[in-house]
Amino acid sequence: MINLKGRDFLKLLDYTTEEIEYLIELAADFKAKKKAGIPHKLHEGKNIALIFEKTSTRTRCAFEVAAMDLGMGVTYLDPTGSQIGKKETIADTARVLSGMYEGIEYRGFGQEIVEELAKYSKVPVWNGLTNEFHPTQILADMLTVKEKLGRLRGVNFVYMGDARFNMGNSLMVGCAKLGLNFTACAPLKYFPDETLIDECEKIAAKTGATLRFETDPMKATAGADVIYTDVWVSMGEPAEVWRERITELSPYAVTERIMANTAEGSIFMHCLPAFHDLGTTIGKEIGEKFGLTSMEVEDSVFESEKSVVFDEAENRMHTIKAVIAATV
């Protein structure tokens, strides 16, 4: 019997394969209950705090709806609503909030911040995104893959673009833990950190997963079951990096040609938001400046039958619900 009560959820490296599978199964059960209109207020009367140093649509909505479905109250602290790191230390913030709440979510910058929150908190702390890891997103991604392909082990999973940061890191860890064959397709300088690769290689040796690092998009995507990408410039990075990223990563954009190179029944995934057209302020500005109509993914792929991005977005809520329910 798996018992995760009182556990933090900071990165998937902290969890066993069996524990991650348990959370995915629990999320699927909650999703079925939600669709059937079956109440599941398992934590009625309890409360959680959400610290957002980086704003987000999906993460905030997922945590709030998940908590309310479980019968919990929610306090949202945006970048102007918290004194964390400014007038109050991280350690003091953790001790104050854990005296009032049954759980604390953090979304922001360095992994060391959420780790320190957890160190001083008396209640579970959950990572809603740091520069290095995004574990709740990976649970949603893996639930989606399982729903669409019917399996996880042996799935050929390709991540295209900048694989150095939270999404590339976390997807590599998740694939290694769950037995998927992971390929990072990017220029050499955009590959994940060697230390993390070594750690994931050891995990993969136990689960049967394989790890590949490829600079040629057509070689990387041949026979792929999943093609995954993310924005090329992350929140908080300076605007000057756009030119460099567009120049270096344009060959790794997900196009119809790339998708035609994949296995029959393959799917396209993206953690969102996506620059697939010029429908956003930033997208329009970048498009006009660089003469682009899309960036990391063509609109025709994003809107295609292979795209499961909105199922993936919904699954953020179901998997986050599983994490909250299991750890509080």
Secondary structure, DSSP 8 states (H G I E B T S, - for coil): ----TT--BS-GGGS-HHHHHHHHHHHHHHHHHHHHT----TTTT-EEEEEESS--SHHHHHHHHHHHHTT-EEEEE-TTS--BTTTB-HHHHHHHHTTT-SEEEEESS-HHHHHHHHHH-SS-EEEEE-SS--HHHHHHHHHHHHHHHS--TT-EEEEES--SSHHHHHHHHHHHHHT-EEEEES-GGGS--HHHHHHHHHHHHHHT--EEEES-HHHHHTT-SEEEE--SS-TTS-TTHHHHHHHHHGGG-B-HHHHHTS-TT-EEEE-S---SSS-SHHHHHHHHHHT-S-SSB-HHHHTSTTB-HHHHHHHHHHHHHHHHHHH-
